Amino acid sequence: MKDPSLRRSLALFRGFLREPSDPRGFYELLARDAADQVERYEPLAGRVVVDVGGGGGHFTEEFRRRGAQGFLFEPEPRELTAARRRPPEGAVVADGYLLPLADGTADICFCSNVLEHVADPRTFLSELIRVTRPGGLIYVSFTNWLSPWGGHEWAPWHYLGAERARRRYERRTGRPAKHVLGENLFPVHVGATLRQVRARDDVTVVSARARYWPFLPGLVTRVPLLREFATWNLLLILRRCP
């Protein structure tokens, strides 16, 4: 799918709506789209790609299909088997704060929709940068807290308070919510994250854009306040400095 395009955005949105009934189909679609995005900046063939927090391994498998040496590091063993019978081949259970990799191992470090699930995003980003070689690419995307999906399964009621939104979800569905604010979901913001990465001297910001927008994806992230609500999902493309 061409990126950006209205057709692409609609296809992703339809896949998102089908995610509860067809999670594998949605994540395979998302993986193909993410690989297309990476290849706009760096070819995948022959590259070492480290997928941090990649869950069931759909991203890693897509990278391998495109000729990369893909390696998956996931902290939650349950996530490795959530959508399949066995973990992806070669998957490693590892904490993203302390990856079992030497400095500069990866040509591309990939991290999709993880940053909002870590308590210390600054340290987490530092680890992604550490394992990327000088000149290498870092792909980071996350759902910002004030976006319509910021509360995840209990969105958009998080605008009225996280605890209230979580209780409402549990009353309505009769099952416990997967996410609890302050435990496995944290309020990460677009402006603060952009200031953090731009202040670093070990990376340059190649692109900061709304991941799913069909038009002018870079413009919305430049408007303070509006970007916190309208970005929905921030995509950062960083280049490790020599």
Salt bridges, closest charged atoms under 4 A:
ASP3 OD1 - ARG8 NH1 3.50
ASP3 OD2 - ARG40 NH1 3.68
ASP3 OD1 - ARG209 NH2 3.17
GLU28 OE2 - ARG24 NE 2.99
ASP33 OD1 - ARG8 NE 2.65
ASP36 OD1 - ARG66 NH1 2.79
GLU39 OE1 - ARG66 NH1 2.90
GLU42 OE2 - ARG47 NE 3.18
GLU42 OE2 - ARG133 NH2 3.61
GLU42 OE1 - ARG239 NH1 2.79
GLU61 OE2 - ARG84 NH1 2.82
GLU62 OE1 - ARG65 NH2 2.95
GLU62 OE2 - ARG66 NE 2.80
GLU76 OE1 - ARG78 NH2 3.66
GLU79 OE2 - LYS178 NZ 3.46
ASP103 OD1 - ARG130 NH1 2.58
ASP107 OD1 - ARG133 NE 2.56
GLU116 OE2 - HIS117 NE2 3.71
GLU116 OE2 - HIS152 NE2 3.31
GLU127 OE2 - ARG130 NH2 2.84
GLU153 OE1 - HIS179 ND1 2.56
GLU163 OE2 - ARG166 NH2 2.55
GLU163 OE2 - ARG167 NH1 3.69
GLU170 OE2 - ARG166 NH1 3.10
ASP202 OD1 - ARG200 NE 2.87
GLU228 OE1 - HIS189 ND1 3.86
